[in-house]
Amino acid sequence: MLACIGSLLSLCSMAQFSLTGTIKSQDTNEALVGATVLLKNQNKFAVTDENGHYAFKEVTGAIQLIVKFVGYKEQTREIIATSNITVDLNLEESNLLADEVLVIATRATEKSPTTFTNISRSTIQKQNFGLDLPMVLNWTPSIVTTSDAGAGVGYTSLRIRGSDATRINVTINGISLNDSEEHGVFWVNVPDIATSTQSIQIQRGVGTSTNGAGAFGASINLQTNSRSDNPYTDLINTYGSFNTRKHTIGFGTGLINKFTFDGRFSIIKSDGFIDRASSDLNSYYLAGGYYGGKTILKAIVFGGQEITYQSWYGVPQSRLNNDVVAMQETAAAEGWNAEQTANLLNSSSRTFNTYTYKNQVDNYKQDHYQLHFSHRFGNHLTANAALHYTYGRGYYEEFKYNAPFKNYGIDTLQIGNVKIGSSDLVRKRWLDNHFYGMTYSLNYEKDNINSVLGGAINWYKGDHFGEIAWAQVALTFSKDARYYYNKGDKRDFNIFWKTSYQLSSSLIGFVDMQYRRIDYLANGIENDQNGFQFNLKYDFLNPKFGLTYSLSGTQQIYGSYSIANREPVRSDFVNALSSGITPSPETLRNIEVGWRLKNSNTSININYYWMNYQNQLVPTGQLNDVGAAIRTNVANSYRTGIEIDGGIRFNSKLRWNMNITVSQNKIKEFTEVMYDYGTNFDQYNEVKTERKDTAIPFSPNLIAGSNLLYTPTKYFELAWLSKYVGKQYLDNTSNESRIIDPYFTNDLRMTYIIKPPFMKEVSLSLLVNNIFDVSYSSNGYTWGYFAGASETRQNYYYPQAGRNFLAMVTMRF
């Protein structure tokens, strides 16, 4: 009998079983993404995924399970594996401060009646092959990305729910990244920021109060790398199509007597898909921190320099269609000379670049300095403050054929009996700017209340000026003399108070009030040689209210109503000077209603949104004195739709994440303006057409993304990434001849991890983009005019690369 029992125990100890579970926060019941699960006595570890889930396939006998997550107390469990086991753990928050406190004031939680998506560090790094951050975020809900160079390096941008970069608030550690005057974000100025990013939260719609430019379509909140307690060195090298390569070294000292130091240096280069659309990017990230239990003092410096050959002009539709007659019409409409026309006719149809001058580059450098201080007073109150300074400077250089002197403030030259009023020349347009200020927040959390008082005080000073670097003829003023010069001075103050209150065991109320004050002064000579001056002041009140109701431990419903206001951007004021009509601020009223489900194997979010705009600024076709588009306020427009996103774990090897957005995006009424120059181009008349119920441009009615993950072993992952973007109109007329065609792309990503004894790991990754070699464009523009009874229309597009690849080797020590 004893022999039988001994044999049975022996068999049990030899058997292999699975160990799975989910790690959540004890206080919020949120899944903890990126928590480390150790089996100390079996030398195994796992990291929780987007649902907080972990899995071990082969465990046996006595197990010491240890769970660690920054900001939470470590938890240990002793387990004996005699069968397949599920161990779910809820971690208690630690009183010791963690880096996440830097962004807590501007982020939403599972209790917030807000539509948002969290992206963890592990998810970011899987897709981080050196492409710009918009390309990394391509598969998140309601996002459309584009790349001027066609290959994801250089000038890239994104839209969320159809809203462009000027309507998307972006912060890094709670500090605004948006350009103060134009509100846009140029990701090329912070190359490889993804490598230094711990997490990202994307809030769609108005979202919760944040710092900087108004969130008029969405907000993107980045948190840079958290503290690493252990020393490390990372070497990352990528190479791929179009001679794209990335070389990164990252390092950290670990925690030494409460101090840490981390750094990262990156070089990214690419020839680009479009002809001559090269990128030469350098970036760095340095951070030093003191972690004193209840106090954090952290200094962060990051930035870089970009030199990108311009591919801003796009490819004419005539060139994409290989239509010789239409290409000649394009050249005539553009006023191109024989050399430019030959370039158009003889280039490849999809990689045409109108620029041929060897130094037609954008050369810009930007440095960011941040100093963060956080302190916890007892168990309920935490204070945060940050000082910041950003210094940006650079220029873009252009070759101009036969440029009229009057556009540069130069008198006609008299050489003998010949009058010369134009010349080929090279010009540089410079921007030198300073952005500095402070952010602050006071976070109180106790029992049924979670309250944040926060805000920012920012000051921007920008100099805009232009120089003539070379001309074919001798000019009357010295080289590099400034032919235009103007300044901008903008001060932005905001304060917000937001509170979540547990009204009952199932119901949470939310209120968020923000006051924002803007003082903007600009004056000088614009590049059209016209003087201007404006002194503007705005006071905005942005309220938000909502409720979250828990149907069960895994389900919630929520609803919110928000109002946001924003000021016009610099170009709106400058371009509208000729019309004499000062653009008005815009107002957005936003309703969000949704249902969330999250358990160990499934997560589903269904959200309905209504975004109603008053005085939205849209291009109408009207031009200013130098041909730039003028945006005009339209009284009523809206975006409304349903977003569905989620994921399902079929088993330990197969997962599927997907999202789909179905929407309508309409301008109720506006006046289109065209120009009639007469049959002999001797007239100048406006032709106005009243339009009703037309589509907002660049706002597809259908966007979908899919990420199918297969993990046959814990060291190998295969991902099939799909993206569909529906039809987009190029202007506000809903004309079918001016559209971006729908497209459907598929990528394949493979990752294999090796664990050599002398280092932490070697990761080998391969990304095959656009595996079916689809020919598509992701962005474009249109323009046109009348010449008597004749109408000319020209469409331009930004083609994206066909099948291409990137291979990456990551070595971690």
C-alpha positions in Angstrom: 0.0 0.0 0.0 2.8 2.5 0.9 4.6 1.5 -2.3 1.5 2.4 -4.3 1.1 5.8 -2.6 4.8 6.5 -3.2 4.5 5.7 -6.8 1.5 7.9 -7.2 3.2 10.9 -5.6 6.2 10.3 -7.8 4.0 10.3 -10.9 2.4 13.6 -9.8 5.8 15.2 -9.3 6.8 14.3 -12.8 3.5 15.4 -14.5 3.4 18.8 -16.3 0.5 21.1 -15.7 -0.5 24.6 -16.8 -0.7 27.7 -14.6 -2.8 30.7 -15.7 -4.4 33.7 -14.2 -5.1 37.4 -14.2 -3.5 40.2 -12.3 -5.7 43.2 -11.3 -5.6 46.2 -9.1 -7.3 45.6 -5.8 -8.6 49.2 -5.6 -9.8 49.7 -9.2 -10.2 46.2 -10.5 -8.3 47.3 -13.6 -6.2 44.7 -15.3 -2.5 45.4 -14.7 -0.7 45.3 -18.0 3.0 44.5 -18.0 3.1 43.0 -14.5 5.9 40.5 -13.9 5.0 37.0 -12.7 8.0 34.9 -11.5 8.2 31.2 -10.6 11.2 31.7 -8.5 12.1 28.0 -7.8 11.5 27.0 -11.4 13.4 29.9 -13.1 10.5 31.0 -15.2 8.7 34.3 -15.7 5.9 35.8 -17.7 4.5 39.3 -18.4 0.8 40.0 -18.3 -0.8 41.0 -21.6 -3.4 43.7 -22.4 -6.0 41.9 -20.3 -3.7 41.3 -17.3 -3.5 37.6 -18.2 -0.4 35.4 -17.8 0.2 31.7 -18.6 2.8 29.0 -17.9 2.4 25.8 -19.9 4.7 23.4 -18.0 4.9 23.6 -14.2 5.1 20.9 -11.6 5.3 20.3 -7.9 5.9 23.1 -5.4 5.8 26.6 -6.9 6.8 29.9 -5.4 4.8 32.5 -7.4 5.9 36.1 -7.1 4.0 39.0 -8.8 5.6 42.5 -9.2 4.2 45.7 -10.7 5.5 49.2 -10.3 3.4 51.2 -7.8 1.9 48.0 -6.2 3.0 45.8 -3.3 4.8 42.6 -4.3 2.7 39.5 -3.7 3.8 35.9 -3.1 1.9 32.6 -3.3 3.0 29.1 -2.5 1.3 26.5 -4.8 1.5 22.8 -5.3 0.7 21.8 -8.9 -1.1 18.5 -9.1 -3.4 19.6 -11.9 -4.0 22.6 -14.2 -4.3 25.7 -12.0 -5.8 29.2 -12.3 -4.5 31.8 -9.8 -6.0 35.3 -10.1 -4.4 37.9 -7.9 -5.4 41.5 -6.9 -2.5 43.7 -6.0 -2.6 46.4 -3.4 -1.3 49.8 -4.3 2.0 50.7 -2.6 2.5 53.9 -0.6 5.8 54.3 -2.4 5.5 56.7 -5.3 6.0 55.3 -8.9 6.6 57.2 -12.1 2.9 56.7 -13.1 2.1 59.6 -10.8 3.6 62.0 -13.4 0.6 61.4 -15.7 -2.2 60.6 -13.3 -3.7 64.1 -13.4 -4.4 63.9 -17.2 -5.4 60.3 -17.6 -8.7 58.5 -17.5 -9.3 55.3 -15.5 -11.7 52.4 -15.7 -14.0 54.4 -13.5 -14.1 57.4 -15.9 -17.0 57.8 -18.3 -14.5 58.4 -21.1 -13.6 56.6 -24.3 -10.0 55.6 -24.2 -7.4 53.0 -25.2 -4.3 52.2 -23.2 -1.2 50.9 -25.0 1.4 49.2 -22.9 5.2 49.2 -23.3 5.2 45.6 -24.5 2.7 46.4 -27.2 4.7 49.5 -28.3 8.0 47.7 -28.5 6.6 44.8 -30.6 5.8 47.2 -33.4 8.7 49.6 -32.8 10.9 49.0 -35.8 12.1 52.6 -36.0 9.0 54.0 -37.8 7.4 57.2 -36.5 5.0 56.9 -33.6 1.8 57.3 -35.7 2.8 54.1 -37.5 3.1 52.3 -34.2 -0.4 53.4 -33.3 -2.0 52.5 -36.6 -4.1 49.6 -35.3 -5.8 51.5 -32.5 -9.5 52.5 -32.9 -10.6 55.2 -35.3 -7.0 56.1 -36.4 -5.8 56.8 -39.9 -2.1 57.3 -40.5 -0.1 58.7 -43.4 3.5 59.2 -44.4 4.7 61.8 -46.9 7.7 59.7 -47.8 5.5 56.6 -48.1 7.5 54.4 -45.8 6.7 55.6 -42.3 9.9 57.5 -41.6 10.1 61.3 -41.8 7.0 63.4 -42.0 4.1 61.3 -40.7 0.8 62.2 -39.2 -2.5 60.7 -37.9 -6.2 61.5 -37.7 -8.5 60.3 -35.0 -12.2 60.2 -35.9 -11.3 62.3 -38.9 -9.7 65.0 -36.7 -6.3 66.2 -37.8 -3.2 66.9 -35.8 -4.2 70.4 -35.0 -7.2 69.1 -33.1 -5.5 66.3 -31.2 -3.9 67.3 -27.8 -0.6 65.6 -27.2 1.3 65.6 -23.9 4.5 63.9 -22.8 4.5 63.4 -19.0 1.6 65.9 -18.8 3.5 68.6 -20.7 2.2 69.8 -24.1 3.9 68.8 -27.3 1.6 70.7 -29.6 3.0 73.7 -31.4 1.5 76.7 -29.5 0.6 78.7 -32.5 -0.5 76.1 -35.1 -1.5 73.4 -32.6 0.0 70.6 -34.8 2.5 67.9 -33.7 5.5 67.0 -35.9 6.5 63.6 -34.7 9.7 63.8 -36.9 11.0 66.3 -34.3 11.0 63.6 -31.6 12.5 60.6 -33.5 12.3 57.2 -31.8 10.3 58.5 -28.9 8.5 55.1 -28.9 11.7 53.4 -27.5 11.6 55.7 -24.5 7.8 55.4 -23.9 6.4 53.4 -21.0 2.7 53.7 -21.9 0.3 55.7 -24.0 -3.3 56.6 -23.4 -5.5 57.7 -26.3 -8.7 59.4 -25.3 -11.2 59.9 -28.2 -13.6 62.9 -28.2 -13.1 65.7 -25.7 -11.8 63.4 -23.0 -10.7 64.5 -19.6 -9.0 67.9 -18.9 -5.4 68.1 -20.1 -2.7 70.7 -20.6 -2.0 72.6 -23.8 -4.1 72.9 -27.0 -7.8 72.0 -26.7 -8.6 68.3 -27.4 -11.0 68.8 -30.2 -11.1 65.3 -31.5 -8.8 63.3 -29.3 -5.8 63.4 -26.9 -2.7 61.3 -26.8 -0.9 61.1 -23.5 2.6 59.6 -23.4 4.5 58.6 -20.3 8.2 58.1 -20.7 10.1 55.2 -19.3 9.6 54.2 -15.6 12.3 53.4 -13.1 14.2 50.2 -13.7 15.5 48.7 -10.4 18.1 46.6 -12.2 21.0 47.7 -14.5 20.5 47.1 -18.2 21.9 47.7 -21.6 19.8 47.4 -24.8 21.3 47.3 -28.4 18.7 47.5 -31.1 19.4 47.4 -34.8 16.9 47.5 -37.7 17.4 47.3 -41.4 14.9 47.1 -44.2 13.5 48.3 -47.5 14.4 51.7 -49.0 17.7 51.4 -47.1 15.9 52.1 -43.8 18.0 51.5 -40.7 17.8 52.2 -37.1 20.6 51.9 -34.5 19.7 52.4 -30.8 21.6 52.0 -27.6 19.8 52.2 -24.3 21.2 51.8 -20.8 20.4 52.2 -17.1 22.2 52.0 -13.8 19.3 50.5 -11.9 18.4 51.7 -8.5 21.5 52.7 -6.6 20.9 54.3 -3.1 17.6 55.7 -4.3 19.0 57.1 -7.5 18.7 55.9 -11.1 20.1 57.1 -14.4 18.8 56.1 -17.9 19.8 57.0 -21.4 19.1 56.3 -25.0 20.7 57.4 -28.3 19.2 56.6 -31.7 20.1 57.1 -35.3 17.4 56.5 -38.0 18.0 56.8 -41.7 15.8 56.0 -44.7 15.9 56.8 -48.5 12.1 56.8 -48.5 9.6 55.2 -51.0 9.1 58.5 -52.8 12.0 59.7 -54.9 14.6 61.6 -52.9 12.4 61.5 -49.8 15.3 60.7 -47.5 15.4 61.1 -43.7 18.4 61.5 -41.5 17.2 61.5 -37.8 19.2 61.6 -34.6 17.6 61.5 -31.1 18.4 61.1 -27.5 16.8 60.6 -24.1 18.4 61.1 -20.7 16.7 60.8 -17.3 18.0 60.9 -13.8 15.8 60.3 -10.8 15.7 60.3 -7.0 13.2 57.9 -5.5 12.8 58.5 -1.8 9.7 56.4 -0.9 7.2 59.2 -0.8 9.2 61.6 -2.9 10.3 61.6 -6.6 12.6 64.1 -8.2 13.2 63.3 -11.8 15.0 65.3 -14.6 14.3 64.3 -18.2 16.0 65.6 -21.3 15.1 64.4 -24.8 15.1 65.6 -28.3 16.8 65.3 -31.7 17.5 66.7 -35.1 15.9 65.8 -38.3 17.0 66.5 -41.9 14.3 65.3 -44.3 14.2 65.9 -48.0 10.9 67.4 -48.9 8.1 65.3 -50.3 5.3 67.6 -49.2 3.9 68.3 -52.7 2.4 64.9 -53.4 1.9 63.1 -56.7 -0.6 64.4 -59.3 -3.4 62.1 -60.2 -2.4 62.4 -63.8 1.0 61.0 -63.0 -0.5 58.1 -61.0 -2.7 57.3 -64.0 0.2 57.5 -66.4 -2.0 59.9 -68.5 0.4 61.9 -70.7 -2.2 64.4 -71.9 -3.4 64.9 -68.4 0.2 65.3 -67.1 0.8 68.1 -69.7 -2.4 69.8 -68.4 -1.1 69.5 -64.9 2.2 71.1 -65.9 0.3 73.9 -67.6 -2.0 74.5 -64.6 1.0 74.6 -62.3 3.0 76.9 -64.6 5.9 74.5 -64.7 8.9 75.0 -67.0 10.4 72.5 -69.4 12.7 71.0 -66.8 9.8 70.5 -64.3 7.5 69.1 -66.9 10.2 66.6 -68.1 10.6 65.5 -64.4 6.8 64.8 -64.3 6.7 62.9 -67.6 9.8 60.8 -67.0 9.4 59.8 -63.3 7.9 56.6 -61.9 4.2 56.9 -61.5 4.0 56.3 -57.8 7.3 57.7 -56.6 7.3 61.1 -58.4 8.7 64.0 -56.4 8.3 67.5 -57.9 11.5 68.6 -56.0 14.9 68.0 -57.7 17.1 70.6 -56.0 19.7 68.6 -54.1 19.3 70.6 -50.8 15.5 70.8 -50.8 15.4 69.8 -47.1 13.7 70.5 -43.8 16.4 70.9 -41.1 15.1 71.3 -37.6 16.3 70.6 -34.1 14.3 70.4 -30.9 15.3 69.9 -27.3 13.0 69.2 -24.4 13.9 69.7 -20.7 11.6 68.5 -17.9 12.0 68.6 -14.1 9.3 66.7 -12.2 8.7 66.7 -8.5 6.1 64.5 -6.7 5.5 64.0 -3.0 2.9 61.9 -1.2 1.5 63.5 2.0 0.2 60.5 4.0 -2.0 57.9 2.3 -4.5 60.2 0.5 -2.8 63.3 -0.9 -0.2 63.5 -3.6 1.3 66.7 -5.1 3.0 67.0 -8.5 4.8 69.9 -10.1 6.9 70.1 -13.2 9.0 72.8 -14.9 9.7 72.5 -18.6 11.5 74.2 -21.4 11.5 73.4 -25.2 13.9 75.0 -27.6 13.3 74.5 -31.3 15.2 76.0 -34.2 15.7 75.3 -37.9 14.6 76.0 -41.4 13.4 74.5 -44.6 15.3 75.3 -47.8 13.6 75.7 -51.3 14.7 76.3 -54.8 12.3 78.6 -56.7 12.2 78.9 -60.4 11.9 82.4 -61.9 10.6 83.9 -58.6 9.2 87.5 -58.9 11.3 90.0 -57.0 8.2 91.8 -55.7 7.4 88.7 -53.5 10.7 89.3 -51.7 10.6 93.1 -51.3 13.2 93.5 -54.1 13.0 96.3 -56.7 13.3 95.5 -60.4 16.9 95.4 -61.5 18.1 97.6 -64.4 21.1 96.0 -66.2 21.9 98.1 -69.2 18.7 98.4 -71.1 17.3 95.2 -69.6 14.9 95.2 -66.7 15.0 92.0 -64.6 12.0 91.4 -62.3 12.6 87.7 -61.4 15.2 85.1 -61.0 15.9 81.6 -59.9 16.7 81.7 -56.3 17.1 79.6 -53.1 15.3 80.7 -50.0 15.3 79.5 -46.4 12.3 79.9 -44.0 13.3 79.9 -40.4 11.6 79.2 -37.1 13.2 79.9 -33.8 11.0 79.2 -30.8 11.0 78.9 -27.0 8.3 77.2 -25.0 8.4 77.1 -21.2 6.3 76.9 -18.1 5.1 74.7 -15.4 2.4 72.1 -14.7 0.9 71.2 -11.4 -1.6 68.8 -9.8 -2.9 67.9 -6.4 -4.4 64.4 -6.2 -6.7 63.4 -3.3 -8.0 59.9 -3.0 -9.9 58.5 0.0 -12.9 56.1 0.4 -15.5 57.1 -2.2 -13.8 60.2 -3.6 -10.9 60.6 -6.1 -10.2 64.3 -6.9 -7.6 66.1 -8.9 -6.8 69.9 -9.0 -4.4 70.6 -11.8 -3.4 72.8 -14.6 -0.5 74.6 -16.3 1.1 78.0 -17.0 2.9 78.2 -20.4 4.6 80.9 -22.4 5.6 80.6 -26.0 7.8 83.0 -28.0 8.4 82.3 -31.7 10.4 84.1 -34.4 9.5 83.5 -38.1 11.7 84.9 -40.8 12.9 84.2 -44.3 16.3 84.6 -46.1 17.4 84.4 -49.7 20.5 82.2 -49.6 21.3 82.4 -53.4 20.0 84.0 -56.5 21.0 83.7 -60.2 21.5 87.4 -60.5 23.3 89.8 -58.1 20.8 91.3 -55.7 20.8 94.7 -54.0 20.9 93.4 -50.5 23.4 91.1 -48.8 23.2 87.3 -48.7 20.9 85.9 -45.9 19.1 89.2 -45.5 15.6 88.7 -44.1 12.8 89.4 -46.6 10.1 88.8 -44.0 10.1 88.7 -40.2 7.4 88.4 -37.6 7.0 87.3 -34.0 4.5 85.4 -31.9 4.0 85.7 -28.2 1.4 83.4 -26.6 0.5 82.8 -23.0 -1.7 79.9 -22.0 -3.1 79.4 -18.5 -5.4 76.6 -17.5 -6.8 75.2 -14.2 -9.0 72.2 -13.9 -10.8 70.3 -11.1 -12.1 66.8 -11.8 -13.6 64.4 -9.3 -15.0 60.9 -9.3 -17.4 60.1 -6.4 -18.8 56.7 -5.5 -22.5 57.5 -5.2 -23.4 53.9 -4.4 -21.8 50.4 -4.6 -22.4 50.4 -8.4 -22.7 54.1 -9.5 -19.8 56.6 -9.9 -20.4 60.3 -10.7 -17.8 62.3 -12.5 -17.4 66.1 -12.9 -14.6 67.9 -14.6 -14.4 71.7 -14.9 -11.6 73.5 -16.8 -10.9 77.2 -17.2 -8.5 78.2 -19.9 -7.1 81.7 -20.7 -5.1 82.6 -23.8 -3.3 85.8 -24.6 -1.8 85.9 -28.1 0.1 88.7 -29.7 1.7 88.5 -33.1 3.1 91.2 -35.5 5.5 91.8 -38.3 5.9 91.2 -42.0 4.4 88.0 -43.4 6.0 86.1 -46.3 3.5 87.8 -48.7 5.2 91.1 -47.8 2.1 92.4 -46.0 2.3 93.7 -42.5 0.0 92.4 -39.8 -0.7 92.8 -36.1 -3.2 91.2 -33.8 -3.7 91.1 -30.1 -6.2 88.4 -29.0 -7.5 87.3 -25.7 -9.8 84.3 -25.0 -11.5 82.9 -21.9 -12.9 79.4 -22.2 -14.8 77.3 -19.8 -14.8 73.6 -20.6 -17.2 71.5 -18.4 -17.6 67.7 -18.4 -20.1 65.5 -16.6 -20.7 61.8 -16.6 -21.8 58.6 -14.8 -20.3 55.1 -14.7 -22.5 52.2 -13.6 -21.2 48.7 -12.8 -23.6 46.0 -14.0 -21.3 43.3 -12.5 -17.7 42.8 -11.6 -16.8 42.5 -15.3 -19.3 44.9 -17.0 -19.8 48.7 -17.0 -22.0 51.2 -18.8 -21.1 54.9 -18.9 -22.2 58.2 -20.4 -20.8 61.7 -20.5 -21.4 65.2 -21.9 -18.6 67.6 -22.5 -18.0 71.0 -24.0 -14.7 72.1 -25.4 -13.6 75.4 -26.9 -10.5 76.3 -28.9 -8.9 79.3 -30.5 -8.1 79.6 -34.2 -4.5 78.8 -35.1 -1.9 81.4 -36.4 -2.4 80.7 -40.1 -6.2 81.2 -39.7 -5.5 84.8 -38.6 -2.8 85.5 -41.1 -4.5 84.0 -44.1 -7.8 85.8 -43.3 -6.2 89.2 -43.2 -7.1 89.9 -46.9 -10.8 89.1 -46.2 -11.0 91.4 -43.2 -13.0 88.7 -41.3 -11.4 87.6 -38.0 -12.0 83.9 -37.5 -14.1 83.0 -34.4 -13.3 80.3 -31.8 -14.8 76.9 -32.3 -17.0 75.0 -29.8 -17.5 71.3 -29.6 -20.3 69.5 -27.7 -19.6 65.9 -27.2 -21.7 63.0 -26.0 -20.1 59.6 -25.3 -22.2 56.5 -24.2 -20.7 53.1 -23.9 -20.6 49.6 -22.5 -17.4 47.7 -21.4 -16.9 44.1 -20.7 -13.6 42.7 -19.4 -12.8 39.2 -18.0 -9.8 36.9 -18.1 -10.3 35.9 -21.7 -12.5 38.6 -23.3 -12.7 42.4 -23.5 -15.3 44.3 -25.5 -15.9 48.1 -25.7 -18.9 49.5 -27.6 -19.1 53.2 -27.7 -21.5 55.7 -29.4 -20.4 59.3 -29.9 -21.9 62.5 -31.1 -19.6 65.5 -31.7 -21.5 68.6 -32.6 -19.4 71.6 -33.8 -20.3 75.3 -33.8 -18.1 77.6 -35.9 -15.8 74.7 -37.0 -13.0 76.1 -39.3 -13.0 74.4 -42.7 -11.3 75.3 -46.0 -13.9 76.6 -48.5 -11.7 77.0 -51.5 -11.0 80.7 -50.9 -7.4 81.7 -51.2 -5.3 84.6 -49.7 -3.0 86.9 -51.6 -0.3 84.2 -52.1 -2.6 81.3 -52.9 -2.8 79.8 -49.4 -6.2 78.2 -48.4 -8.3 80.3 -46.1 -10.4 78.4 -43.5 -13.8 79.9 -42.7 -16.1 79.2 -39.8 -19.2 77.1 -40.7 -22.1 77.4 -38.3 -23.0 73.7 -37.9 -21.2 70.4 -38.5 -21.0 67.1 -36.7 -19.4 63.7 -36.4 -21.3 60.7 -35.0 -20.6 57.0 -35.0 -20.2 53.7 -33.2 -16.8 52.3 -32.2 -16.4 48.6 -31.3 -13.1 47.3 -30.0 -12.0 44.4 -28.0 -10.1 41.1 -27.8 -10.6 37.5 -27.2 -8.2 34.8 -26.0 -9.3 31.5 -27.7 -6.6 29.5 -25.9 -3.1 29.9 -24.6 -1.8 30.2 -28.1 -4.3 32.2 -30.1 -5.6 35.8 -29.4 -7.5 38.3 -31.6 -7.8 42.0 -31.1 -10.0 44.0 -33.4 -11.8 47.4 -33.8 -14.3 49.0 -36.1 -15.7 52.5 -36.4 -18.8 53.3 -38.4 -19.5 57.0 -38.6 -21.1 59.9 -40.4 -19.2 63.2 -40.7 -21.2 66.1 -42.1 -21.1 69.9 -42.7 -24.7 71.0 -42.7 -24.2 74.1 -44.8 -21.3 76.1 -46.2 -20.3 78.3 -49.2 -17.7 77.0 -51.6 -15.5 79.6 -53.3 -13.8 79.2 -56.7 -12.1 81.7 -58.8 -12.8 82.6 -62.4 -9.7 84.1 -64.1 -11.5 84.6 -67.5 -10.8 83.0 -70.8 -7.6 85.0 -71.3 -6.7 85.0 -67.6 -7.4 88.7 -67.4 -10.1 88.6 -64.8 -10.4 87.8 -61.1 -13.9 86.9 -60.0 -15.2 84.8 -57.1 -17.7 82.0 -57.9 -19.7 81.0 -54.9 -21.7 77.8 -54.6 -24.0 77.0 -51.6 -23.5 73.4 -50.4 -25.6 71.5 -47.9 -25.2 68.3 -46.0 -21.7 67.5 -47.4 -19.1 65.1 -46.0 -16.2 66.5 -43.9 -13.0 65.8 -45.8 -10.6 63.1 -44.7 -13.3 61.5 -42.5 -13.9 57.9 -43.7 -17.3 56.4 -42.7 -15.6 53.1 -42.0 -12.3 52.3 -40.3 -11.3 48.8 -39.1 -8.2 47.2 -37.6 -7.3 43.6 -36.7 -4.4 42.0 -34.8 -4.4 38.2 -34.9 -1.7 36.8 -32.6 -0.4 33.2 -32.6 2.1 32.1 -30.0 3.0 28.4 -30.4 5.7 28.7 -27.8 6.5 31.4 -25.3 9.5 32.4 -27.3 7.8 32.8 -30.7 5.0 35.0 -31.8 3.3 35.4 -35.2 1.0 38.5 -35.8 -1.3 39.2 -38.7 -2.1 42.9 -38.8 -4.9 44.2 -41.0 -6.2 47.7 -41.6 -9.2 49.0 -43.7 -9.9 52.6 -44.3 -13.0 53.7 -46.3 -13.5 56.3 -48.9 -12.3 59.9 -48.0 -13.2 63.1 -49.7 -10.5 65.7 -50.6 -12.8 68.7 -50.1 -16.1 69.7 -48.6 -18.2 69.1 -51.8 -18.7 65.3 -51.6 -17.7 65.2 -55.3 -16.9 61.6 -56.3 -14.1 62.8 -58.6 -12.2 64.1 -55.7 -11.7 61.2 -53.3 -9.1 59.0 -51.7 -10.1 55.4 -52.7 -10.7 52.9 -49.9 -7.8 50.6 -49.1 -7.2 47.4 -47.2 -3.6 46.4 -46.1 -2.2 43.4 -44.3 1.2 43.1 -42.5 3.0 40.1 -41.1 5.1 40.4 -37.9 7.2 37.6 -36.5 9.2 37.6 -33.3 11.6 34.9 -31.9 13.3 35.2 -28.6 16.5 33.4 -27.6 17.8 33.2 -24.0 21.6 32.7 -24.1 23.3 32.2 -20.7 25.5 35.3 -21.0 22.7 37.8 -21.5 19.0 38.4 -20.8 17.7 37.8 -24.3 18.1 38.2 -28.0 15.0 39.0 -29.9 14.8 38.5 -33.7 11.9 40.3 -35.4 10.6 40.6 -39.0 7.9 42.9 -40.2 6.6 42.5 -43.7 4.4 45.6 -44.5 1.6 45.5 -47.2 2.3 41.8 -47.8 -0.2 41.7 -50.8 1.5 44.7 -52.4 -1.6 46.9 -52.6 -1.2 50.2 -54.4 -2.9 52.8 -52.3 -2.7 56.5 -51.2 -3.5 57.6 -47.6 -3.7 61.3 -48.0 -4.1 64.0 -50.6 -5.4 67.5 -51.5 -7.2 69.2 -54.4 -7.4 72.6 -56.0 -9.0 74.2 -59.1 -10.2 77.3 -60.9 -12.4 78.5 -63.8 -11.1 80.1 -67.0 -14.3 81.3 -68.4 -16.4 78.3 -69.3 -13.5 75.9 -68.7 -12.9 74.3 -65.3 -9.5 73.0 -64.2 -9.2 70.6 -61.3 -6.1 69.0 -60.0 -5.9 66.2 -57.4 -2.7 65.3 -55.6 -2.1 62.1 -53.6 0.5 60.6 -51.2 1.2 57.0 -52.4 2.3 54.6 -49.8 4.9 51.9 -50.3 4.0 48.5 -51.7 5.4 45.3 -50.1 8.4 46.1 -48.0 10.1 44.7 -44.9 12.0 45.6 -41.8 14.2 43.2 -39.8 15.2 44.0 -36.2 17.7 42.4 -33.8 17.4 43.4 -30.1 20.0 42.4 -27.6 19.3 42.9 -23.9 22.0 42.6 -21.2 
